[in-house]
Amino acid sequence: MKTKIETHSFKSTTKKILAHAYNVTDKTLNKWLSPHQEQIGEYLSRCYTPRQIETIVSILGMPERSNLICV
């Protein structure tokens, strides 16, 4: 599912919003991200950092609702 990422500015995002951006449930998102936890890093303060979101997008590709995770 990897795609080339254009230059985007990502914002801190909760798992719920990230799942909504990919149009999947929280449970499905967790399954997708589970094998990549070491690369993504720890989910702290109930948000992924912009850098973590960039890593997730590089792994999963840009979501349909990218406006939810981009500045």
mmCIF file of the N, C-alpha and C atoms, coordinates in Angstrom:
data_MODEL
# 
_entry.id   MODEL 
# 
loop_
_atom_site.group_PDB 
_atom_site.id 
_atom_site.type_symbol 
_atom_site.label_atom_id 
_atom_site.label_alt_id 
_atom_site.label_comp_id 
_atom_site.label_asym_id 
_atom_site.label_entity_id 
_atom_site.label_seq_id 
_atom_site.pdbx_PDB_ins_code 
_atom_site.Cartn_x 
_atom_site.Cartn_y 
_atom_site.Cartn_z 
_atom_site.occupancy 
_atom_site.B_iso_or_equiv 
_atom_site.pdbx_formal_charge 
_atom_site.auth_seq_id 
_atom_site.auth_comp_id 
_atom_site.auth_asym_id 
_atom_site.auth_atom_id 
_atom_site.pdbx_PDB_model_num 
ATOM 1   N N  . MET A 1 1  ? 0.807   -1.192 0.000  1.00 0.00 ? 1  MET A N  1 
ATOM 2   C CA . MET A 1 1  ? 0.000   0.000  0.000  1.00 0.00 ? 1  MET A CA 1 
ATOM 3   C C  . MET A 1 1  ? 0.853   1.260  0.000  1.00 0.00 ? 1  MET A C  1 
ATOM 4   N N  . LYS A 1 2  ? 2.159   1.139  -0.026 1.00 0.00 ? 2  LYS A N  1 
ATOM 5   C CA . LYS A 1 2  ? 3.025   2.313  -0.006 1.00 0.00 ? 2  LYS A CA 1 
ATOM 6   C C  . LYS A 1 2  ? 2.832   3.156  -1.256 1.00 0.00 ? 2  LYS A C  1 
ATOM 7   N N  . THR A 1 3  ? 2.807   4.458  -1.052 1.00 0.00 ? 3  THR A N  1 
ATOM 8   C CA . THR A 1 3  ? 2.728   5.389  -2.166 1.00 0.00 ? 3  THR A CA 1 
ATOM 9   C C  . THR A 1 3  ? 3.699   6.527  -1.900 1.00 0.00 ? 3  THR A C  1 
ATOM 10  N N  . LYS A 1 4  ? 4.075   7.224  -2.940 1.00 0.00 ? 4  LYS A N  1 
ATOM 11  C CA . LYS A 1 4  ? 4.950   8.378  -2.770 1.00 0.00 ? 4  LYS A CA 1 
ATOM 12  C C  . LYS A 1 4  ? 4.154   9.490  -2.100 1.00 0.00 ? 4  LYS A C  1 
ATOM 13  N N  . ILE A 1 5  ? 4.749   10.089 -1.109 1.00 0.00 ? 5  ILE A N  1 
ATOM 14  C CA . ILE A 1 5  ? 4.076   11.148 -0.354 1.00 0.00 ? 5  ILE A CA 1 
ATOM 15  C C  . ILE A 1 5  ? 4.542   12.498 -0.857 1.00 0.00 ? 5  ILE A C  1 
ATOM 16  N N  . GLU A 1 6  ? 3.580   13.320 -1.201 1.00 0.00 ? 6  GLU A N  1 
ATOM 17  C CA . GLU A 1 6  ? 3.901   14.687 -1.580 1.00 0.00 ? 6  GLU A CA 1 
ATOM 18  C C  . GLU A 1 6  ? 4.225   15.446 -0.302 1.00 0.00 ? 6  GLU A C  1 
ATOM 19  N N  . THR A 1 7  ? 4.723   16.642 -0.434 1.00 0.00 ? 7  THR A N  1 
ATOM 20  C CA . THR A 1 7  ? 5.057   17.436 0.742  1.00 0.00 ? 7  THR A CA 1 
ATOM 21  C C  . THR A 1 7  ? 3.766   17.869 1.433  1.00 0.00 ? 7  THR A C  1 
ATOM 22  N N  . HIS A 1 8  ? 3.581   17.379 2.645  1.00 0.00 ? 8  HIS A N  1 
ATOM 23  C CA . HIS A 1 8  ? 2.405   17.715 3.451  1.00 0.00 ? 8  HIS A CA 1 
ATOM 24  C C  . HIS A 1 8  ? 2.871   18.079 4.845  1.00 0.00 ? 8  HIS A C  1 
ATOM 25  N N  . SER A 1 9  ? 2.096   18.921 5.484  1.00 0.00 ? 9  SER A N  1 
ATOM 26  C CA . SER A 1 9  ? 2.324   19.222 6.889  1.00 0.00 ? 9  SER A CA 1 
ATOM 27  C C  . SER A 1 9  ? 1.260   18.479 7.676  1.00 0.00 ? 9  SER A C  1 
ATOM 28  N N  . PHE A 1 10 ? 1.706   17.571 8.517  1.00 0.00 ? 10 PHE A N  1 
ATOM 29  C CA . PHE A 1 10 ? 0.776   16.779 9.308  1.00 0.00 ? 10 PHE A CA 1 
ATOM 30  C C  . PHE A 1 10 ? 0.607   17.406 10.679 1.00 0.00 ? 10 PHE A C  1 
ATOM 31  N N  . LYS A 1 11 ? -0.517  17.108 11.321 1.00 0.00 ? 11 LYS A N  1 
ATOM 32  C CA . LYS A 1 11 ? -0.766  17.625 12.661 1.00 0.00 ? 11 LYS A CA 1 
ATOM 33  C C  . LYS A 1 11 ? -0.910  16.459 13.633 1.00 0.00 ? 11 LYS A C  1 
ATOM 34  N N  . SER A 1 12 ? -0.770  16.747 14.927 1.00 0.00 ? 12 SER A N  1 
ATOM 35  C CA . SER A 1 12 ? -0.987  15.727 15.950 1.00 0.00 ? 12 SER A CA 1 
ATOM 36  C C  . SER A 1 12 ? -2.412  15.215 15.822 1.00 0.00 ? 12 SER A C  1 
ATOM 37  N N  . THR A 1 13 ? -2.560  13.904 15.926 1.00 0.00 ? 13 THR A N  1 
ATOM 38  C CA . THR A 1 13 ? -3.855  13.294 15.645 1.00 0.00 ? 13 THR A CA 1 
ATOM 39  C C  . THR A 1 13 ? -4.108  12.125 16.582 1.00 0.00 ? 13 THR A C  1 
ATOM 40  N N  . THR A 1 14 ? -5.347  11.987 17.031 1.00 0.00 ? 14 THR A N  1 
ATOM 41  C CA . THR A 1 14 ? -5.728  10.848 17.856 1.00 0.00 ? 14 THR A CA 1 
ATOM 42  C C  . THR A 1 14 ? -5.940  9.614  16.978 1.00 0.00 ? 14 THR A C  1 
ATOM 43  N N  . LYS A 1 15 ? -5.952  8.445  17.608 1.00 0.00 ? 15 LYS A N  1 
ATOM 44  C CA . LYS A 1 15 ? -6.204  7.211  16.858 1.00 0.00 ? 15 LYS A CA 1 
ATOM 45  C C  . LYS A 1 15 ? -7.597  7.233  16.239 1.00 0.00 ? 15 LYS A C  1 
ATOM 46  N N  . LYS A 1 16 ? -8.558  7.779  16.954 1.00 0.00 ? 16 LYS A N  1 
ATOM 47  C CA . LYS A 1 16 ? -9.938  7.815  16.457 1.00 0.00 ? 16 LYS A CA 1 
ATOM 48  C C  . LYS A 1 16 ? -10.031 8.636  15.165 1.00 0.00 ? 16 LYS A C  1 
ATOM 49  N N  . ILE A 1 17 ? -9.412  9.797  15.148 1.00 0.00 ? 17 ILE A N  1 
ATOM 50  C CA . ILE A 1 17 ? -9.429  10.645 13.950 1.00 0.00 ? 17 ILE A CA 1 
ATOM 51  C C  . ILE A 1 17 ? -8.644  9.989  12.821 1.00 0.00 ? 17 ILE A C  1 
ATOM 52  N N  . LEU A 1 18 ? -7.517  9.370  13.160 1.00 0.00 ? 18 LEU A N  1 
ATOM 53  C CA . LEU A 1 18 ? -6.714  8.685  12.154 1.00 0.00 ? 18 LEU A CA 1 
ATOM 54  C C  . LEU A 1 18 ? -7.510  7.534  11.527 1.00 0.00 ? 18 LEU A C  1 
ATOM 55  N N  . ALA A 1 19 ? -8.212  6.771  12.339 1.00 0.00 ? 19 ALA A N  1 
ATOM 56  C CA . ALA A 1 19 ? -9.055  5.687  11.829 1.00 0.00 ? 19 ALA A CA 1 
ATOM 57  C C  . ALA A 1 19 ? -10.147 6.254  10.926 1.00 0.00 ? 19 ALA A C  1 
ATOM 58  N N  . HIS A 1 20 ? -10.736 7.360  11.321 1.00 0.00 ? 20 HIS A N  1 
ATOM 59  C CA . HIS A 1 20 ? -11.772 8.013  10.511 1.00 0.00 ? 20 HIS A CA 1 
ATOM 60  C C  . HIS A 1 20 ? -11.196 8.473  9.172  1.00 0.00 ? 20 HIS A C  1 
ATOM 61  N N  . ALA A 1 21 ? -9.969  8.981  9.190  1.00 0.00 ? 21 ALA A N  1 
ATOM 62  C CA . ALA A 1 21 ? -9.321  9.433  7.953  1.00 0.00 ? 21 ALA A CA 1 
ATOM 63  C C  . ALA A 1 21 ? -9.144  8.266  6.980  1.00 0.00 ? 21 ALA A C  1 
ATOM 64  N N  . TYR A 1 22 ? -8.821  7.086  7.515  1.00 0.00 ? 22 TYR A N  1 
ATOM 65  C CA . TYR A 1 22 ? -8.652  5.895  6.675  1.00 0.00 ? 22 TYR A CA 1 
ATOM 66  C C  . TYR A 1 22 ? -9.969  5.151  6.445  1.00 0.00 ? 22 TYR A C  1 
ATOM 67  N N  . ASN A 1 23 ? -11.045 5.663  7.049  1.00 0.00 ? 23 ASN A N  1 
ATOM 68  C CA . ASN A 1 23 ? -12.378 5.085  6.879  1.00 0.00 ? 23 ASN A CA 1 
ATOM 69  C C  . ASN A 1 23 ? -12.434 3.630  7.368  1.00 0.00 ? 23 ASN A C  1 
ATOM 70  N N  . VAL A 1 24 ? -11.807 3.394  8.535  1.00 0.00 ? 24 VAL A N  1 
ATOM 71  C CA . VAL A 1 24 ? -11.817 2.077  9.166  1.00 0.00 ? 24 VAL A CA 1 
ATOM 72  C C  . VAL A 1 24 ? -12.133 2.241  10.645 1.00 0.00 ? 24 VAL A C  1 
ATOM 73  N N  . THR A 1 25 ? -12.365 1.123  11.328 1.00 0.00 ? 25 THR A N  1 
ATOM 74  C CA . THR A 1 25 ? -12.612 1.164  12.769 1.00 0.00 ? 25 THR A CA 1 
ATOM 75  C C  . THR A 1 25 ? -11.283 1.295  13.509 1.00 0.00 ? 25 THR A C  1 
ATOM 76  N N  . ASP A 1 26 ? -11.364 1.670  14.770 1.00 0.00 ? 26 ASP A N  1 
ATOM 77  C CA . ASP A 1 26 ? -10.166 1.763  15.608 1.00 0.00 ? 26 ASP A CA 1 
ATOM 78  C C  . ASP A 1 26 ? -9.466  0.408  15.673 1.00 0.00 ? 26 ASP A C  1 
ATOM 79  N N  . LYS A 1 27 ? -10.252 -0.652 15.769 1.00 0.00 ? 27 LYS A N  1 
ATOM 80  C CA . LYS A 1 27 ? -9.714  -2.011 15.861 1.00 0.00 ? 27 LYS A CA 1 
ATOM 81  C C  . LYS A 1 27 ? -8.912  -2.362 14.600 1.00 0.00 ? 27 LYS A C  1 
ATOM 82  N N  . THR A 1 28 ? -9.447  -2.035 13.437 1.00 0.00 ? 28 THR A N  1 
ATOM 83  C CA . THR A 1 28 ? -8.747  -2.306 12.173 1.00 0.00 ? 28 THR A CA 1 
ATOM 84  C C  . THR A 1 28 ? -7.458  -1.494 12.103 1.00 0.00 ? 28 THR A C  1 
ATOM 85  N N  . LEU A 1 29 ? -7.513  -0.233 12.477 1.00 0.00 ? 29 LEU A N  1 
ATOM 86  C CA . LEU A 1 29 ? -6.315  0.610  12.469 1.00 0.00 ? 29 LEU A CA 1 
ATOM 87  C C  . LEU A 1 29 ? -5.239  0.008  13.363 1.00 0.00 ? 29 LEU A C  1 
ATOM 88  N N  . ASN A 1 30 ? -5.628  -0.442 14.544 1.00 0.00 ? 30 ASN A N  1 
ATOM 89  C CA . ASN A 1 30 ? -4.661  -1.051 15.459 1.00 0.00 ? 30 ASN A CA 1 
ATOM 90  C C  . ASN A 1 30 ? -4.017  -2.285 14.846 1.00 0.00 ? 30 ASN A C  1 
ATOM 91  N N  . LYS A 1 31 ? -4.782  -3.093 14.121 1.00 0.00 ? 31 LYS A N  1 
ATOM 92  C CA . LYS A 1 31 ? -4.240  -4.276 13.449 1.00 0.00 ? 31 LYS A CA 1 
ATOM 93  C C  . LYS A 1 31 ? -3.239  -3.871 12.376 1.00 0.00 ? 31 LYS A C  1 
ATOM 94  N N  . TRP A 1 32 ? -3.559  -2.829 11.632 1.00 0.00 ? 32 TRP A N  1 
ATOM 95  C CA . TRP A 1 32 ? -2.669  -2.341 10.572 1.00 0.00 ? 32 TRP A CA 1 
ATOM 96  C C  . TRP A 1 32 ? -1.355  -1.806 11.151 1.00 0.00 ? 32 TRP A C  1 
ATOM 97  N N  . LEU A 1 33 ? -1.443  -1.105 12.287 1.00 0.00 ? 33 LEU A N  1 
ATOM 98  C CA . LEU A 1 33 ? -0.270  -0.450 12.855 1.00 0.00 ? 33 LEU A CA 1 
ATOM 99  C C  . LEU A 1 33 ? 0.563   -1.373 13.738 1.00 0.00 ? 33 LEU A C  1 
ATOM 100 N N  . SER A 1 34 ? -0.035  -2.405 14.266 1.00 0.00 ? 34 SER A N  1 
ATOM 101 C CA . SER A 1 34 ? 0.634   -3.304 15.204 1.00 0.00 ? 34 SER A CA 1 
ATOM 102 C C  . SER A 1 34 ? 2.001   -3.810 14.732 1.00 0.00 ? 34 SER A C  1 
ATOM 103 N N  . PRO A 1 35 ? 2.136   -4.291 13.489 1.00 0.00 ? 35 PRO A N  1 
ATOM 104 C CA . PRO A 1 35 ? 3.450   -4.782 13.057 1.00 0.00 ? 35 PRO A CA 1 
ATOM 105 C C  . PRO A 1 35 ? 4.508   -3.686 12.896 1.00 0.00 ? 35 PRO A C  1 
ATOM 106 N N  . HIS A 1 36 ? 4.097   -2.443 12.943 1.00 0.00 ? 36 HIS A N  1 
ATOM 107 C CA . HIS A 1 36 ? 5.005   -1.321 12.691 1.00 0.00 ? 36 HIS A CA 1 
ATOM 108 C C  . HIS A 1 36 ? 5.251   -0.463 13.938 1.00 0.00 ? 36 HIS A C  1 
ATOM 109 N N  . GLN A 1 37 ? 4.833   -0.952 15.118 1.00 0.00 ? 37 GLN A N  1 
ATOM 110 C CA . GLN A 1 37 ? 4.922   -0.157 16.348 1.00 0.00 ? 37 GLN A CA 1 
ATOM 111 C C  . GLN A 1 37 ? 6.335   0.356  16.626 1.00 0.00 ? 37 GLN A C  1 
ATOM 112 N N  . GLU A 1 38 ? 7.338   -0.461 16.387 1.00 0.00 ? 38 GLU A N  1 
ATOM 113 C CA . GLU A 1 38 ? 8.708   -0.031 16.665 1.00 0.00 ? 38 GLU A CA 1 
ATOM 114 C C  . GLU A 1 38 ? 9.106   1.143  15.771 1.00 0.00 ? 38 GLU A C  1 
ATOM 115 N N  . GLN A 1 39 ? 8.699   1.082  14.512 1.00 0.00 ? 39 GLN A N  1 
ATOM 116 C CA . GLN A 1 39 ? 9.016   2.149  13.556 1.00 0.00 ? 39 GLN A CA 1 
ATOM 117 C C  . GLN A 1 39 ? 8.223   3.420  13.866 1.00 0.00 ? 39 GLN A C  1 
ATOM 118 N N  . ILE A 1 40 ? 6.960   3.262  14.259 1.00 0.00 ? 40 ILE A N  1 
ATOM 119 C CA . ILE A 1 40 ? 6.076   4.413  14.529 1.00 0.00 ? 40 ILE A CA 1 
ATOM 120 C C  . ILE A 1 40 ? 6.432   5.094  15.847 1.00 0.00 ? 40 ILE A C  1 
ATOM 121 N N  . GLY A 1 41 ? 6.694   4.307  16.862 1.00 0.00 ? 41 GLY A N  1 
ATOM 122 C CA . GLY A 1 41 ? 6.984   4.852  18.188 1.00 0.00 ? 41 GLY A CA 1 
ATOM 123 C C  . GLY A 1 41 ? 5.770   4.773  19.087 1.00 0.00 ? 41 GLY A C  1 
ATOM 124 N N  . GLU A 1 42 ? 5.973   5.177  20.324 1.00 0.00 ? 42 GLU A N  1 
ATOM 125 C CA . GLU A 1 42 ? 4.943   5.065  21.341 1.00 0.00 ? 42 GLU A CA 1 
ATOM 126 C C  . GLU A 1 42 ? 3.819   6.085  21.141 1.00 0.00 ? 42 GLU A C  1 
ATOM 127 N N  . TYR A 1 43 ? 2.608   5.646  21.436 1.00 0.00 ? 43 TYR A N  1 
ATOM 128 C CA . TYR A 1 43 ? 1.421   6.501  21.368 1.00 0.00 ? 43 TYR A CA 1 
ATOM 129 C C  . TYR A 1 43 ? 1.273   7.172  22.731 1.00 0.00 ? 43 TYR A C  1 
ATOM 130 N N  . LEU A 1 44 ? 1.752   8.404  22.854 1.00 0.00 ? 44 LEU A N  1 
ATOM 131 C CA . LEU A 1 44 ? 1.743   9.120  24.126 1.00 0.00 ? 44 LEU A CA 1 
ATOM 132 C C  . LEU A 1 44 ? 0.754   10.273 24.104 1.00 0.00 ? 44 LEU A C  1 
ATOM 133 N N  . SER A 1 45 ? 0.282   10.650 25.265 1.00 0.00 ? 45 SER A N  1 
ATOM 134 C CA . SER A 1 45 ? -0.605  11.807 25.424 1.00 0.00 ? 45 SER A CA 1 
ATOM 135 C C  . SER A 1 45 ? -1.833  11.735 24.534 1.00 0.00 ? 45 SER A C  1 
ATOM 136 N N  . ARG A 1 46 ? -2.268  10.521 24.222 1.00 0.00 ? 46 ARG A N  1 
ATOM 137 C CA . ARG A 1 46 ? -3.471  10.278 23.421 1.00 0.00 ? 46 ARG A CA 1 
ATOM 138 C C  . ARG A 1 46 ? -3.415  10.881 22.024 1.00 0.00 ? 46 ARG A C  1 
ATOM 139 N N  . CYS A 1 47 ? -2.213  11.094 21.512 1.00 0.00 ? 47 CYS A N  1 
ATOM 140 C CA . CYS A 1 47 ? -2.040  11.630 20.162 1.00 0.00 ? 47 CYS A CA 1 
ATOM 141 C C  . CYS A 1 47 ? -0.773  11.074 19.533 1.00 0.00 ? 47 CYS A C  1 
ATOM 142 N N  . TYR A 1 48 ? -0.824  10.917 18.214 1.00 0.00 ? 48 TYR A N  1 
ATOM 143 C CA . TYR A 1 48 ? 0.396   10.672 17.455 1.00 0.00 ? 48 TYR A CA 1 
ATOM 144 C C  . TYR A 1 48 ? 0.954   12.032 17.074 1.00 0.00 ? 48 TYR A C  1 
ATOM 145 N N  . THR A 1 49 ? 2.266   12.168 17.107 1.00 0.00 ? 49 THR A N  1 
ATOM 146 C CA . THR A 1 49 ? 2.908   13.428 16.730 1.00 0.00 ? 49 THR A CA 1 
ATOM 147 C C  . THR A 1 49 ? 2.884   13.566 15.206 1.00 0.00 ? 49 THR A C  1 
ATOM 148 N N  . PRO A 1 50 ? 3.114   14.772 14.702 1.00 0.00 ? 50 PRO A N  1 
ATOM 149 C CA . PRO A 1 50 ? 3.175   14.950 13.245 1.00 0.00 ? 50 PRO A CA 1 
ATOM 150 C C  . PRO A 1 50 ? 4.206   14.020 12.585 1.00 0.00 ? 50 PRO A C  1 
ATOM 151 N N  . ARG A 1 51 ? 5.343   13.812 13.226 1.00 0.00 ? 51 ARG A N  1 
ATOM 152 C CA . ARG A 1 51 ? 6.361   12.914 12.670 1.00 0.00 ? 51 ARG A CA 1 
ATOM 153 C C  . ARG A 1 51 ? 5.845   11.470 12.629 1.00 0.00 ? 51 ARG A C  1 
ATOM 154 N N  . GLN A 1 52 ? 5.123   11.044 13.661 1.00 0.00 ? 52 GLN A N  1 
ATOM 155 C CA . GLN A 1 52 ? 4.549   9.697  13.679 1.00 0.00 ? 52 GLN A CA 1 
ATOM 156 C C  . GLN A 1 52 ? 3.490   9.556  12.582 1.00 0.00 ? 52 GLN A C  1 
ATOM 157 N N  . ILE A 1 53 ? 2.690   10.587 12.383 1.00 0.00 ? 53 ILE A N  1 
ATOM 158 C CA . ILE A 1 53 ? 1.675   10.559 11.327 1.00 0.00 ? 53 ILE A CA 1 
ATOM 159 C C  . ILE A 1 53 ? 2.361   10.441 9.969  1.00 0.00 ? 53 ILE A C  1 
ATOM 160 N N  . GLU A 1 54 ? 3.457   11.145 9.783  1.00 0.00 ? 54 GLU A N  1 
ATOM 161 C CA . GLU A 1 54 ? 4.204   11.052 8.529  1.00 0.00 ? 54 GLU A CA 1 
ATOM 162 C C  . GLU A 1 54 ? 4.700   9.616  8.303  1.00 0.00 ? 54 GLU A C  1 
ATOM 163 N N  . THR A 1 55 ? 5.186   8.980  9.361  1.00 0.00 ? 55 THR A N  1 
ATOM 164 C CA . THR A 1 55 ? 5.639   7.588  9.270  1.00 0.00 ? 55 THR A CA 1 
ATOM 165 C C  . THR A 1 55 ? 4.478   6.657  8.936  1.00 0.00 ? 55 THR A C  1 
ATOM 166 N N  . ILE A 1 56 ? 3.342   6.859  9.584  1.00 0.00 ? 56 ILE A N  1 
ATOM 167 C CA . ILE A 1 56 ? 2.161   6.026  9.330  1.00 0.00 ? 56 ILE A CA 1 
ATOM 168 C C  . ILE A 1 56 ? 1.712   6.170  7.881  1.00 0.00 ? 56 ILE A C  1 
ATOM 169 N N  . VAL A 1 57 ? 1.683   7.400  7.377  1.00 0.00 ? 57 VAL A N  1 
ATOM 170 C CA . VAL A 1 57 ? 1.280   7.636  5.990  1.00 0.00 ? 57 VAL A CA 1 
ATOM 171 C C  . VAL A 1 57 ? 2.281   7.003  5.026  1.00 0.00 ? 57 VAL A C  1 
ATOM 172 N N  . SER A 1 58 ? 3.548   7.002  5.381  1.00 0.00 ? 58 SER A N  1 
ATOM 173 C CA . SER A 1 58 ? 4.531   6.359  4.499  1.00 0.00 ? 58 SER A CA 1 
ATOM 174 C C  . SER A 1 58 ? 4.331   4.846  4.465  1.00 0.00 ? 58 SER A C  1 
ATOM 175 N N  . ILE A 1 59 ? 3.791   4.284  5.541  1.00 0.00 ? 59 ILE A N  1 
ATOM 176 C CA . ILE A 1 59 ? 3.532   2.842  5.609  1.00 0.00 ? 59 ILE A CA 1 
ATOM 177 C C  . ILE A 1 59 ? 2.205   2.493  4.942  1.00 0.00 ? 59 ILE A C  1 
ATOM 178 N N  . LEU A 1 60 ? 1.149   3.223  5.275  1.00 0.00 ? 60 LEU A N  1 
ATOM 179 C CA . LEU A 1 60 ? -0.210  2.888  4.823  1.00 0.00 ? 60 LEU A CA 1 
ATOM 180 C C  . LEU A 1 60 ? -0.647  3.629  3.568  1.00 0.00 ? 60 LEU A C  1 
ATOM 181 N N  . GLY A 1 61 ? 0.058   4.683  3.221  1.00 0.00 ? 61 GLY A N  1 
ATOM 182 C CA . GLY A 1 61 ? -0.382  5.526  2.117  1.00 0.00 ? 61 GLY A CA 1 
ATOM 183 C C  . GLY A 1 61 ? -1.264  6.651  2.632  1.00 0.00 ? 61 GLY A C  1 
ATOM 184 N N  . MET A 1 62 ? -1.516  7.623  1.780  1.00 0.00 ? 62 MET A N  1 
ATOM 185 C CA . MET A 1 62 ? -2.336  8.773  2.167  1.00 0.00 ? 62 MET A CA 1 
ATOM 186 C C  . MET A 1 62 ? -3.797  8.335  2.274  1.00 0.00 ? 62 MET A C  1 
ATOM 187 N N  . PRO A 1 63 ? -4.460  8.682  3.381  1.00 0.00 ? 63 PRO A N  1 
ATOM 188 C CA . PRO A 1 63 ? -5.862  8.291  3.535  1.00 0.00 ? 63 PRO A CA 1 
ATOM 189 C C  . PRO A 1 63 ? -6.787  9.108  2.637  1.00 0.00 ? 63 PRO A C  1 
ATOM 190 N N  . GLU A 1 64 ? -7.989  8.566  2.418  1.00 0.00 ? 64 GLU A N  1 
ATOM 191 C CA . GLU A 1 64 ? -8.992  9.272  1.600  1.00 0.00 ? 64 GLU A CA 1 
ATOM 192 C C  . GLU A 1 64 ? -9.292  10.652 2.195  1.00 0.00 ? 64 GLU A C  1 
ATOM 193 N N  . ARG A 1 65 ? -9.425  10.686 3.489  1.00 0.00 ? 65 ARG A N  1 
ATOM 194 C CA . ARG A 1 65 ? -9.774  11.943 4.176  1.00 0.00 ? 65 ARG A CA 1 
ATOM 195 C C  . ARG A 1 65 ? -8.517  12.586 4.762  1.00 0.00 ? 65 ARG A C  1 
ATOM 196 N N  . SER A 1 66 ? -7.591  12.899 3.901  1.00 0.00 ? 66 SER A N  1 
ATOM 197 C CA . SER A 1 66 ? -6.303  13.442 4.352  1.00 0.00 ? 66 SER A CA 1 
ATOM 198 C C  . SER A 1 66 ? -6.469  14.802 5.040  1.00 0.00 ? 66 SER A C  1 
ATOM 199 N N  . ASN A 1 67 ? -7.551  15.487 4.771  1.00 0.00 ? 67 ASN A N  1 
ATOM 200 C CA . ASN A 1 67 ? -7.772  16.793 5.403  1.00 0.00 ? 67 ASN A CA 1 
ATOM 201 C C  . ASN A 1 67 ? -7.876  16.673 6.923  1.00 0.00 ? 67 ASN A C  1 
ATOM 202 N N  . LEU A 1 68 ? -8.153  15.483 7.441  1.00 0.00 ? 68 LEU A N  1 
ATOM 203 C CA . LEU A 1 68 ? -8.260  15.286 8.882  1.00 0.00 ? 68 LEU A CA 1 
ATOM 204 C C  . LEU A 1 68 ? -6.910  15.207 9.570  1.00 0.00 ? 68 LEU A C  1 
ATOM 205 N N  . ILE A 1 69 ? -5.862  14.902 8.805  1.00 0.00 ? 69 ILE A N  1 
ATOM 206 C CA . ILE A 1 69 ? -4.535  14.749 9.414  1.00 0.00 ? 69 ILE A CA 1 
ATOM 207 C C  . ILE A 1 69 ? -3.525  15.772 8.914  1.00 0.00 ? 69 ILE A C  1 
ATOM 208 N N  . CYS A 1 70 ? -3.898  16.560 7.928  1.00 0.00 ? 70 CYS A N  1 
ATOM 209 C CA . CYS A 1 70 ? -2.987  17.573 7.373  1.00 0.00 ? 70 CYS A CA 1 
ATOM 210 C C  . CYS A 1 70 ? -3.377  18.963 7.872  1.00 0.00 ? 70 CYS A C  1 
ATOM 211 N N  . VAL A 1 71 ? -2.377  19.804 8.001  1.00 0.00 ? 71 VAL A N  1 
ATOM 212 C CA . VAL A 1 71 ? -2.602  21.183 8.444  1.00 0.00 ? 71 VAL A CA 1 
ATOM 213 C C  . VAL A 1 71 ? -3.204  21.961 7.313  1.00 0.00 ? 71 VAL A C  1 
# 
